[in-house]
Amino acid sequence: MKLWKVALTTALLVMLSACGGGEGNEQTAPPVAPSEVNRLTLSADTPQLSEGGKLSVRFKVTTPQGQGYDLGTIVPNFTLAKLVPGRDSARQELPLWKSYIYLSNSRYTNRPGPDNKGALEALGNGQYRYTFSFDVTQVSDPFPADSADNNGMIRWDEQALHRIVIYFGGSDGVPVAEQVISWVPAGTAPTLSNDLVTKQTCDGCHMGKPSRHANRTDPKGCTTCHNDSVPGNGRASLLTLVHKLHGNQDPTATSLVSHFPQDSRNCDTCHKGVSPATPDGDKWTFAQEKPCGACHADSATASTYVQHIDNQINNGRLCTQCHAEQPDNVRSPTNAHLGRMANEAVGRDKLQWQISDLRYAAPNIEVVLNVTANGVPAETMAQVLPYVKFGDANRAPYVLVNWDKGDGFELGYTNPQTFVNRNRIDFPQCEAQGGGQFLCRKEVEGEVSGTLAATIAELQVCVARSADRNGAFAAGDLLPCSSTASSLSYVAINPVKAYYRVEGGVDNRYVLKVGADLASCNGCHKDLAAHTAGNAGAAHAAKDFAQCTSCHNATRTSFYPGIPGDLKYHVHSYHAYGPHRGGEAVFPGQLNNCEACHTKEQYNLPNQQNARPSLAATTADNKQPKFFSPTLVVCASCHLASPLGLVKPDSPAAGDEWASHMKNNGAVFGAATREEVTGVEQCASCHAVGQEQGVDKVHKVYNFR
């Protein structure tokens, strides 16, 4: 178990051991005393340089109540850099940050870093002055070529843009605090600038979560260490580092090679254009070897890319000669990324799917599907399946059908114990009715009542993201999926779903039983498309909760021992432990920030949506599925280390200690029937929103508002 999980478990154990009784509270946004918000604010004055070359900066640390904060024994870190012209004007390199502070030890030499060995003076009421420990006018340049005109010493340039970053916290209960100060010592306007992104943009996904350095959140601060001050010193510049971490994603690959939770060609997720905070916001469109190579030199076509770059440079050509940012240039950075995604969307929409009727004709649920290709009604499925990934008869896309009697869908896609496709209708099984209409039937068992539901899954369309050089096809054309064209892309269709009353007619009042907010998910995913990679049966290309829950609901186990297939376990577990609970969390924000994914109404206890007990296998060979109580399913996804079905609450393994507490308060681990598990949990008595140990307080959601 990683340290953050140990710390979270320990903190909760201390808090919950004192939990008293009381009734559940349905309140979703109770008043919170400001003293309970664990957050600090830093502010600073313009740094001052003394005659002896000692730079000092005065700053203040403030609590949410506006009171000065006593640092006590905390000594903040300080970085210092200035902006200088790019080294290679022939390659049109952008300006770079030059650090004044370098660290060396047995592992590395002369890497930019922080200073905290200077003098820290307490001035009262949270105010401090820090004086750097060295003469900033007498710093030897570890890369002397940059300072050849100043005897190898970094020049203190009064006309240059300088930057100090103050930061501390992130451990021992001290909240992260950070302040970036940018100034020109002469007090004039900067002659150079290079700010392309903002902290607010990064927070769209990272939600204020510090980087792996534990106490830095602002990309402007990151540049004071992650820069090209000393080429080859092992500390990559932010320009390269960020593109590597968020890129390396081949749209034609069968698996992702990046944790970036959306298509890496979405340049405008991070780059928002010119603004007062990003005066250089349009520079990302300026084709450069380093940022482009950060993705392309590590991609599946790396050798081709490197050879291409070498050939161009050897022939004296610049990247901008071919990749100039011009509207009619298909090779410009904007057109090569966002433009190709737009072409894919055009092609995707040339295949249209619509559910025009949904009914129950015992023992079948029947779906009437209308299909057009390039605006023409399809007379047979054979006309459209060549343009669909896995469109052959043995691996076809399908319609998923279900019904909801009031507490969630009644059918799961398939269970490893049965391998029966309980709610799937493969497209080739649908009967052509003429005029682009098809009738799809599925025989179902059990009492069908309430609301019928249908959605399409496993459907990615094959399209051309760019035109063929020989004119064989245009950008945005449908392509046969058997095509070997390098511009072939697979694109998930927009969600197709329908809800009808069993007695007939569209059910306009139906609300899907999902305890998450799709708009919040897309705040990070942008255009959620889960399961786009892999083979047929895995590449569901789901973009909507209707698609997800038609498969991942309380009636389904997973293909991994002890893991429920229910979405409420599945998503929490994935974001906390990674795929199949086998690794580190890939969630880019704060795991305890419930409101990153849920509205205020969705995370209260008892469960506000999706409140059914869930099935999970209870043996290591993934057999004997049994029912587990709903709040247990949610909380165990993060707070128990073992897969839920394998937890032994009476003798918990390491990492499962909370299981005993859960069981003692009504959680049910493995019952034979749903009825035994329904309505027995007492979790809300202590953990409802507004209670002393409510989920809102335990998860500190108010720190993120």
BAGUKE-434658 format. One line per field, with one value per residue (C-alpha): residue number from 1; chain; x, y, z. Coordinates in steps of 0.02 Angstrom, whole numbers. Layout:
<rs>
i = [NUM; ...]
ch = [A; ...]
px = [X; ...]
py = [Y; ...]
pz = [Z; ...]
</rs>
This chain:
<rs>
i = [1; 2; 3; 4; 5; 6; 7; 8; 9; 10; 11; 12; 13; 14; 15; 16; 17; 18; 19; 20; 21; 22; 23; 24; 25; 26; 27; 28; 29; 30; 31; 32; 33; 34; 35; 36; 37; 38; 39; 40; 41; 42; 43; 44; 45; 46; 47; 48; 49; 50; 51; 52; 53; 54; 55; 56; 57; 58; 59; 60; 61; 62; 63; 64; 65; 66; 67; 68; 69; 70; 71; 72; 73; 74; 75; 76; 77; 78; 79; 80; 81; 82; 83; 84; 85; 86; 87; 88; 89; 90; 91; 92; 93; 94; 95; 96; 97; 98; 99; 100; 101; 102; 103; 104; 105; 106; 107; 108; 109; 110; 111; 112; 113; 114; 115; 116; 117; 118; 119; 120; 121; 122; 123; 124; 125; 126; 127; 128; 129; 130; 131; 132; 133; 134; 135; 136; 137; 138; 139; 140; 141; 142; 143; 144; 145; 146; 147; 148; 149; 150; 151; 152; 153; 154; 155; 156; 157; 158; 159; 160; 161; 162; 163; 164; 165; 166; 167; 168; 169; 170; 171; 172; 173; 174; 175; 176; 177; 178; 179; 180; 181; 182; 183; 184; 185; 186; 187; 188; 189; 190; 191; 192; 193; 194; 195; 196; 197; 198; 199; 200; 201; 202; 203; 204; 205; 206; 207; 208; 209; 210; 211; 212; 213; 214; 215; 216; 217; 218; 219; 220; 221; 222; 223; 224; 225; 226; 227; 228; 229; 230; 231; 232; 233; 234; 235; 236; 237; 238; 239; 240; 241; 242; 243; 244; 245; 246; 247; 248; 249; 250; 251; 252; 253; 254; 255; 256; 257; 258; 259; 260; 261; 262; 263; 264; 265; 266; 267; 268; 269; 270; 271; 272; 273; 274; 275; 276; 277; 278; 279; 280; 281; 282; 283; 284; 285; 286; 287; 288; 289; 290; 291; 292; 293; 294; 295; 296; 297; 298; 299; 300; 301; 302; 303; 304; 305; 306; 307; 308; 309; 310; 311; 312; 313; 314; 315; 316; 317; 318; 319; 320; 321; 322; 323; 324; 325; 326; 327; 328; 329; 330; 331; 332; 333; 334; 335; 336; 337; 338; 339; 340; 341; 342; 343; 344; 345; 346; 347; 348; 349; 350; 351; 352; 353; 354; 355; 356; 357; 358; 359; 360; 361; 362; 363; 364; 365; 366; 367; 368; 369; 370; 371; 372; 373; 374; 375; 376; 377; 378; 379; 380; 381; 382; 383; 384; 385; 386; 387; 388; 389; 390; 391; 392; 393; 394; 395; 396; 397; 398; 399; 400; 401; 402; 403; 404; 405; 406; 407; 408; 409; 410; 411; 412; 413; 414; 415; 416; 417; 418; 419; 420; 421; 422; 423; 424; 425; 426; 427; 428; 429; 430; 431; 432; 433; 434; 435; 436; 437; 438; 439; 440; 441; 442; 443; 444; 445; 446; 447; 448; 449; 450; 451; 452; 453; 454; 455; 456; 457; 458; 459; 460; 461; 462; 463; 464; 465; 466; 467; 468; 469; 470; 471; 472; 473; 474; 475; 476; 477; 478; 479; 480; 481; 482; 483; 484; 485; 486; 487; 488; 489; 490; 491; 492; 493; 494; 495; 496; 497; 498; 499; 500; 501; 502; 503; 504; 505; 506; 507; 508; 509; 510; 511; 512; 513; 514; 515; 516; 517; 518; 519; 520; 521; 522; 523; 524; 525; 526; 527; 528; 529; 530; 531; 532; 533; 534; 535; 536; 537; 538; 539; 540; 541; 542; 543; 544; 545; 546; 547; 548; 549; 550; 551; 552; 553; 554; 555; 556; 557; 558; 559; 560; 561; 562; 563; 564; 565; 566; 567; 568; 569; 570; 571; 572; 573; 574; 575; 576; 577; 578; 579; 580; 581; 582; 583; 584; 585; 586; 587; 588; 589; 590; 591; 592; 593; 594; 595; 596; 597; 598; 599; 600; 601; 602; 603; 604; 605; 606; 607; 608; 609; 610; 611; 612; 613; 614; 615; 616; 617; 618; 619; 620; 621; 622; 623; 624; 625; 626; 627; 628; 629; 630; 631; 632; 633; 634; 635; 636; 637; 638; 639; 640; 641; 642; 643; 644; 645; 646; 647; 648; 649; 650; 651; 652; 653; 654; 655; 656; 657; 658; 659; 660; 661; 662; 663; 664; 665; 666; 667; 668; 669; 670; 671; 672; 673; 674; 675; 676; 677; 678; 679; 680; 681; 682; 683; 684; 685; 686; 687; 688; 689; 690; 691; 692; 693; 694; 695; 696; 697; 698; 699; 700; 701; 702; 703; 704; 705]
ch = [A; A; A; A; A; A; A; A; A; A; A; A; A; A; A; A; A; A; A; A; A; A; A; A; A; A; A; A; A; A; A; A; A; A; A; A; A; A; A; A; A; A; A; A; A; A; A; A; A; A; A; A; A; A; A; A; A; A; A; A; A; A; A; A; A; A; A; A; A; A; A; A; A; A; A; A; A; A; A; A; A; A; A; A; A; A; A; A; A; A; A; A; A; A; A; A; A; A; A; A; A; A; A; A; A; A; A; A; A; A; A; A; A; A; A; A; A; A; A; A; A; A; A; A; A; A; A; A; A; A; A; A; A; A; A; A; A; A; A; A; A; A; A; A; A; A; A; A; A; A; A; A; A; A; A; A; A; A; A; A; A; A; A; A; A; A; A; A; A; A; A; A; A; A; A; A; A; A; A; A; A; A; A; A; A; A; A; A; A; A; A; A; A; A; A; A; A; A; A; A; A; A; A; A; A; A; A; A; A; A; A; A; A; A; A; A; A; A; A; A; A; A; A; A; A; A; A; A; A; A; A; A; A; A; A; A; A; A; A; A; A; A; A; A; A; A; A; A; A; A; A; A; A; A; A; A; A; A; A; A; A; A; A; A; A; A; A; A; A; A; A; A; A; A; A; A; A; A; A; A; A; A; A; A; A; A; A; A; A; A; A; A; A; A; A; A; A; A; A; A; A; A; A; A; A; A; A; A; A; A; A; A; A; A; A; A; A; A; A; A; A; A; A; A; A; A; A; A; A; A; A; A; A; A; A; A; A; A; A; A; A; A; A; A; A; A; A; A; A; A; A; A; A; A; A; A; A; A; A; A; A; A; A; A; A; A; A; A; A; A; A; A; A; A; A; A; A; A; A; A; A; A; A; A; A; A; A; A; A; A; A; A; A; A; A; A; A; A; A; A; A; A; A; A; A; A; A; A; A; A; A; A; A; A; A; A; A; A; A; A; A; A; A; A; A; A; A; A; A; A; A; A; A; A; A; A; A; A; A; A; A; A; A; A; A; A; A; A; A; A; A; A; A; A; A; A; A; A; A; A; A; A; A; A; A; A; A; A; A; A; A; A; A; A; A; A; A; A; A; A; A; A; A; A; A; A; A; A; A; A; A; A; A; A; A; A; A; A; A; A; A; A; A; A; A; A; A; A; A; A; A; A; A; A; A; A; A; A; A; A; A; A; A; A; A; A; A; A; A; A; A; A; A; A; A; A; A; A; A; A; A; A; A; A; A; A; A; A; A; A; A; A; A; A; A; A; A; A; A; A; A; A; A; A; A; A; A; A; A; A; A; A; A; A; A; A; A; A; A; A; A; A; A; A; A; A; A; A; A; A; A; A; A; A; A; A; A; A; A; A; A; A; A; A; A; A; A; A; A; A; A; A; A; A; A; A; A; A; A; A; A; A; A; A; A; A; A; A; A; A; A; A; A; A; A; A; A; A; A; A; A; A; A; A; A; A; A; A; A; A; A; A; A; A; A; A; A; A; A; A; A; A; A; A; A; A; A; A; A; A; A; A; A; A; A; A; A; A; A; A; A; A; A; A; A; A; A; A; A; A; A; A; A; A; A; A; A; A; A; A; A; A; A; A; A]
px = [0; 68; 103; -46; -163; -84; -99; -280; -326; -239; -325; -495; -467; -431; -583; -706; -658; -740; -894; -1054; -1233; -1364; -1482; -1430; -1431; -1492; -1411; -1289; -1202; -1200; -1120; -939; -839; -696; -574; -609; -543; -362; -291; -159; -128; 42; 70; 234; 309; 432; 604; 744; 930; 1055; 1222; 1307; 1213; 1095; 918; 776; 589; 454; 299; 147; 59; -127; -263; -437; -496; -369; -257; -69; -1; 148; 272; 350; 493; 443; 574; 501; 597; 642; 691; 762; 780; 782; 718; 850; 843; 845; 1019; 998; 925; 947; 819; 710; 716; 599; 664; 718; 727; 903; 919; 1031; 1029; 1109; 1119; 1242; 1259; 1317; 1176; 1185; 1283; 1224; 1038; 925; 844; 786; 874; 820; 984; 964; 901; 715; 654; 486; 408; 248; 68; 120; 243; 420; 574; 689; 865; 950; 1108; 1218; 1267; 1156; 1278; 1420; 1348; 1461; 1368; 1377; 1348; 1482; 1434; 1281; 1390; 1542; 1516; 1525; 1678; 1571; 1464; 1275; 1239; 1118; 1019; 909; 811; 770; 614; 653; 552; 552; 444; 406; 332; 310; 191; 118; 167; 142; -31; 38; -62; 28; 63; 147; 178; 256; 335; 383; 467; 593; 719; 727; 539; 518; 412; 493; 581; 553; 411; 368; 209; 95; -15; -89; -117; -304; -291; -194; -320; -453; -384; -263; -384; -246; -157; 30; 151; 253; 367; 221; 212; 209; 54; 91; 176; 255; 344; 395; 495; 618; 687; 629; 720; 868; 993; 1113; 1075; 1090; 1088; 943; 811; 703; 632; 447; 424; 483; 423; 240; 224; 304; 189; 32; 73; 147; -28; -47; -229; -210; -129; -219; -173; -135; 42; -4; -104; -178; -365; -414; -347; -173; -211; -326; -195; -325; -353; -195; -165; -301; -224; -163; -225; -152; -92; -24; 46; 130; -20; -14; 168; 117; 73; 254; 327; 482; 594; 587; 401; 356; 491; 432; 281; 331; 508; 436; 290; 271; 347; 495; 629; 537; 517; 699; 757; 640; 706; 886; 857; 774; 909; 1049; 970; 954; 765; 662; 508; 405; 445; 324; 224; 185; 27; -84; -268; -243; -90; -144; 26; 11; 10; -173; -231; -121; -197; -365; -402; -382; -495; -626; -608; -637; -796; -859; -830; -906; -1068; -1084; -1148; -1307; -1396; -1563; -1678; -1854; -1950; -1922; -2053; -2084; -2169; -2152; -2033; -1935; -1875; -1881; -1780; -1818; -1656; -1639; -1472; -1406; -1236; -1184; -1364; -1436; -1543; -1452; -1547; -1436; -1313; -1184; -1184; -1123; -1024; -868; -853; -866; -720; -748; -893; -888; -1023; -922; -869; -1008; -1064; -1224; -1375; -1387; -1563; -1621; -1763; -1777; -1914; -1863; -1692; -1578; -1552; -1598; -1476; -1287; -1193; -1113; -1038; -884; -987; -1113; -1038; -1216; -1242; -1396; -1438; -1340; -1411; -1276; -1309; -1310; -1454; -1561; -1688; -1697; -1869; -1829; -1796; -1648; -1752; -1701; -1790; -1679; -1750; -1685; -1773; -1764; -1815; -1901; -2035; -2014; -2091; -2054; -1940; -1859; -1686; -1578; -1409; -1278; -1105; -944; -961; -814; -821; -674; -637; -498; -421; -329; -344; -253; -108; -160; -341; -412; -515; -544; -523; -677; -727; -785; -653; -670; -592; -486; -398; -210; -210; -99; -236; -363; -440; -565; -692; -823; -999; -1097; -1209; -1368; -1496; -1682; -1800; -1978; -2117; -2156; -2338; -2280; -2218; -2059; -2019; -1965; -1960; -1837; -1678; -1532; -1473; -1295; -1209; -1087; -1091; -1044; -1002; -877; -801; -781; -696; -547; -590; -659; -755; -766; -732; -691; -635; -582; -433; -418; -507; -692; -783; -665; -668; -841; -806; -929; -958; -1114; -1171; -1315; -1186; -1081; -1222; -1303; -1149; -1079; -1224; -1262; -1309; -1138; -976; -811; -686; -564; -583; -677; -706; -887; -931; -1043; -993; -994; -853; -772; -738; -681; -567; -492; -454; -380; -286; -272; -338; -390; -326; -154; -54; -42; -185; -196; -318; -234; -327; -354; -434; -529; -612; -785; -846; -719; -840; -1002; -1125; -1160; -1315; -1229; -1106; -1213; -1260; -1359; -1319; -1414; -1411; -1367; -1417; -1433; -1324; -1193; -1133; -951; -868; -805; -670; -496; -552; -689; -835; -982; -1049; -1138; -1217; -1129; -1216; -1213; -1118; -992; -966; -926; -814; -723; -669; -541; -529; -503; -345; -409; -543; -709; -766; -605; -606; -624; -704; -683; -496; -447; -283; -164; -248; -423; -434; -587; -688; -723; -786; -895; -971; -1004; -1106; -1218; -1115; -1147; -1006; -1075; -1259; -1356; -1497; -1524; -1657; -1532; -1422; -1551; -1580; -1464; -1317; -1297; -1161; -1266; -1280; -1101; -1054; -1200; -1157; -1163; -1125; -969; -883; -981; -907; -894; -782; -683; -644; -613; -714; -726; -540; -568; -711]
py = [0; 169; 302; 412; 265; 223; 404; 415; 253; 308; 477; 400; 271; 407; 509; 367; 288; 441; 436; 452; 411; 524; 520; 535; 710; 740; 911; 926; 1092; 1126; 1284; 1251; 1354; 1439; 1368; 1196; 1240; 1187; 1310; 1448; 1597; 1672; 1850; 1941; 2110; 2149; 2074; 2195; 2183; 2252; 2330; 2168; 2069; 1989; 1971; 1975; 1955; 2001; 1890; 1851; 1688; 1703; 1585; 1580; 1695; 1828; 1799; 1788; 1610; 1566; 1460; 1394; 1280; 1278; 1350; 1378; 1340; 1478; 1463; 1600; 1613; 1739; 1729; 1732; 1715; 1541; 1476; 1430; 1576; 1479; 1353; 1492; 1422; 1505; 1598; 1488; 1508; 1517; 1465; 1549; 1402; 1231; 1075; 933; 768; 591; 562; 720; 879; 1057; 1032; 1183; 1179; 1278; 1380; 1372; 1409; 1598; 1708; 1699; 1844; 1843; 2016; 1977; 1934; 1805; 1922; 1865; 1920; 1796; 1842; 1721; 1638; 1692; 1845; 1835; 1942; 1817; 1649; 1540; 1471; 1280; 1297; 1429; 1449; 1546; 1672; 1684; 1872; 1889; 1784; 1629; 1716; 1727; 1909; 2000; 2090; 2230; 2232; 2045; 1961; 1869; 1744; 1687; 1545; 1523; 1356; 1241; 1115; 951; 845; 837; 914; 1076; 1129; 1169; 1354; 1427; 1598; 1646; 1819; 1883; 2052; 2156; 2232; 2394; 2412; 2419; 2309; 2140; 2124; 1935; 1826; 1642; 1601; 1484; 1402; 1444; 1352; 1371; 1276; 1134; 1130; 1077; 902; 913; 1012; 1095; 931; 960; 879; 727; 848; 863; 1052; 1132; 1164; 1312; 1277; 1450; 1393; 1227; 1317; 1386; 1211; 1118; 1215; 1202; 1294; 1148; 1038; 852; 867; 744; 870; 893; 1062; 1083; 1105; 927; 848; 898; 846; 677; 644; 700; 640; 484; 428; 355; 372; 210; 110; -33; 32; 197; 241; 396; 432; 586; 551; 616; 623; 699; 800; 909; 1046; 1173; 1079; 1161; 1300; 1433; 1570; 1744; 1823; 1939; 1784; 1701; 1837; 1699; 1584; 1570; 1512; 1329; 1341; 1385; 1220; 1176; 1023; 999; 1005; 908; 780; 755; 663; 607; 547; 426; 367; 210; 304; 373; 316; 396; 559; 568; 533; 667; 797; 754; 768; 937; 1008; 941; 1028; 1192; 1190; 1251; 1163; 1318; 1304; 1158; 1176; 1362; 1408; 1459; 1417; 1331; 1232; 1054; 1027; 1171; 1121; 1169; 1076; 925; 903; 988; 992; 805; 775; 885; 781; 624; 698; 736; 557; 486; 580; 509; 351; 391; 276; 312; 211; 252; 127; 15; -108; -265; -406; -551; -637; -513; -336; -262; -115; -25; 46; 170; 176; 293; 301; 461; 519; 363; 236; 70; -77; -208; -209; -274; -99; -14; -145; -126; 51; -11; -73; -258; -252; -433; -558; -637; -476; -356; -201; -224; -149; -169; -182; -168; -117; -24; -64; 82; 44; 17; -94; -277; -352; -357; -383; -548; -632; -744; -873; -889; -811; -780; -619; -571; -404; -398; -399; -409; -303; -451; -524; -371; -396; -271; -192; -80; 106; 97; 20; -136; -239; -307; -435; -504; -638; -597; -683; -614; -486; -340; -180; 4; 85; -1; 58; 30; 95; 53; -6; -66; 52; 145; 213; 204; 372; 469; 599; 676; 668; 542; 623; 538; 591; 420; 493; 659; 707; 655; 516; 348; 215; 27; -33; -153; -2; 8; 197; 283; 411; 281; 326; 239; 360; 321; 371; 495; 407; 329; 287; 279; 258; 196; 144; -42; 0; 103; 278; 375; 395; 578; 578; 436; 476; 357; 285; 352; 441; 541; 697; 672; 857; 842; 687; 779; 921; 805; 681; 817; 693; 538; 383; 238; 71; 129; 12; -176; -316; -342; -364; -240; -87; -28; 155; 210; 397; 403; 329; 240; 137; 108; 55; -59; -165; -110; -118; -206; -370; -399; -468; -432; -548; -519; -615; -523; -363; -307; -256; -116; 58; 129; 11; 5; 192; 224; 73; 121; 298; 244; 84; 81; -55; -214; -140; -188; -27; 155; 279; 366; 498; 667; 763; 745; 576; 642; 782; 705; 856; 824; 693; 715; 855; 905; 796; 638; 588; 600; 444; 338; 317; 447; 350; 172; 110; -75; -213; -273; -444; -498; -667; -729; -854; -838; -935; -804; -914; -906; -730; -655; -487; -344; -193; -31; 92; -45; -66; 119; 142; -24; 25; 143; 101; -87; -145; -317; -344; -334; -512; -581; -474; -570; -446; -560; -581; -440; -441; -293; -147; -216; -162; -54; -209; -249; -72; -81; -249; -192; -49; -150; -180; -352; -452; -588; -632; -757; -638; -453; -446; -494; -346; -209; -74; -141; -19; 111; 212; 370; 384; 448; 483; 578; 753; 873; 741; 756; 624; 658; 613; 799; 829; 667; 698; 884; 933; 1113; 1134; 1123; 1247]
pz = [0; -48; 83; 37; 64; 231; 287; 232; 320; 481; 481; 454; 590; 717; 665; 653; 819; 900; 790; 887; 844; 772; 626; 444; 373; 196; 192; 47; 78; 265; 334; 372; 494; 398; 525; 455; 283; 271; 146; 147; 35; -9; -68; -99; -136; -275; -232; -187; -223; -97; -138; -89; -220; -93; -159; -34; -48; 76; 82; 188; 230; 265; 325; 245; 385; 332; 483; 474; 479; 589; 491; 651; 600; 416; 299; 125; -34; -156; -339; -449; -639; -780; -958; -1094; -1285; -1361; -1397; -1579; -1675; -1838; -1773; -1706; -1529; -1405; -1250; -1105; -916; -846; -664; -536; -415; -448; -343; -351; -259; -291; -416; -523; -552; -580; -588; -562; -391; -239; -105; 78; 166; 168; 310; 352; 460; 547; 535; 630; 582; 452; 365; 324; 230; 147; 90; -28; 36; -109; -212; -365; -465; -440; -495; -602; -752; -757; -944; -981; -1164; -1107; -1013; -1124; -1137; -946; -901; -869; -739; -756; -792; -676; -810; -742; -906; -907; -842; -679; -579; -398; -335; -150; -97; 52; 129; 68; 219; 408; 390; 317; 163; 2; -23; -177; -249; -416; -429; -602; -616; -714; -590; -689; -674; -863; -976; -1014; -1182; -1184; -1122; -1136; -1040; -1137; -1004; -834; -672; -697; -861; -780; -638; -764; -737; -592; -481; -381; -346; -319; -438; -390; -298; -173; -159; -330; -434; -549; -716; -710; -553; -628; -763; -636; -610; -765; -898; -1017; -906; -918; -1069; -1034; -844; -830; -776; -929; -974; -943; -1130; -1160; -999; -1012; -1193; -1154; -1007; -1097; -1271; -1350; -1396; -1569; -1628; -1729; -1589; -1502; -1330; -1249; -1200; -1102; -944; -1026; -1008; -1180; -1356; -1348; -1506; -1402; -1396; -1342; -1178; -1114; -1239; -1231; -1336; -1293; -1131; -998; -905; -1063; -1177; -1278; -1284; -1473; -1478; -1464; -1649; -1690; -1752; -1653; -1646; -1456; -1415; -1572; -1540; -1361; -1432; -1605; -1568; -1439; -1544; -1648; -1795; -1697; -1819; -1964; -1868; -1814; -1991; -2057; -1933; -1971; -2158; -2142; -2028; -2136; -2284; -2188; -2176; -2029; -1962; -2002; -2187; -2201; -2041; -2042; -1948; -2093; -2115; -2283; -2230; -2188; -2105; -1982; -1797; -1780; -1935; -1902; -1728; -1702; -1888; -1907; -1758; -1842; -2000; -1897; -1825; -2001; -2055; -1897; -1929; -2104; -2021; -1925; -1802; -1721; -1609; -1670; -1562; -1412; -1349; -1251; -1347; -1225; -1215; -1322; -1306; -1481; -1545; -1708; -1776; -1920; -2011; -2147; -2230; -2320; -2306; -2391; -2295; -2277; -2350; -2268; -2124; -2248; -2325; -2167; -2070; -2181; -2109; -1929; -1827; -1790; -1912; -1969; -1922; -1782; -1694; -1736; -1640; -1545; -1461; -1272; -1201; -1020; -907; -742; -617; -507; -434; -583; -734; -719; -843; -852; -1014; -964; -811; -812; -717; -859; -1016; -1072; -1171; -1072; -1153; -1316; -1493; -1626; -1781; -1903; -1802; -1841; -1981; -2124; -2140; -2288; -2301; -2181; -2041; -1944; -1811; -1672; -1547; -1383; -1282; -1096; -936; -782; -752; -872; -805; -781; -911; -1059; -1110; -1263; -1318; -1448; -1395; -1474; -1621; -1693; -1869; -1989; -2069; -2155; -2040; -2188; -2376; -2483; -2574; -2736; -2723; -2682; -2540; -2454; -2271; -2174; -2295; -2232; -2262; -2261; -2100; -2202; -2278; -2258; -2277; -2150; -2119; -2059; -1890; -1777; -1703; -1571; -1621; -1518; -1391; -1460; -1324; -1294; -1146; -1171; -1054; -1055; -1091; -1241; -1281; -1246; -1061; -1054; -864; -842; -745; -762; -595; -595; -452; -556; -664; -847; -869; -726; -804; -967; -875; -878; -1017; -1130; -1238; -1132; -1237; -1122; -1192; -1365; -1375; -1378; -1465; -1500; -1336; -1253; -1366; -1315; -1357; -1222; -1208; -1102; -936; -1024; -1118; -963; -848; -977; -947; -779; -658; -494; -579; -656; -586; -672; -753; -610; -446; -310; -410; -434; -610; -546; -607; -431; -383; -553; -572; -393; -398; -566; -512; -344; -389; -578; -695; -607; -443; -500; -489; -446; -460; -627; -566; -600; -463; -276; -240; -91; -190; -211; -308; -446; -515; -415; -390; -209; -212; -273; -137; 18; 118; 106; -78; -176; -341; -389; -216; -256; -182; -306; -359; -339; -351; -182; -230; -303; -458; -486; -436; -315; -344; -195; -148; -59; 19; -85; 26; 63; -125; -144; 8; -12; -186; -108; 78; 66; -21; -73; -206; -115; -142; -67; 90; 255; 377; 529; 498; 380; 287; 292; 207; 242; 425; 391; 346; 528; 562; 407; 454; 632; 563; 449; 292; 219; 141; 28; 48; -56; -102; -134; 1; 137; 90; 67; 197; 333; 327; 465; 376; 362; 552; 559; 379; 302; 244; 391; 524; 631; 523; 364; 196; 159; 310; 304; 122; 153; 1; 63; 38; -150; -169]
</rs>
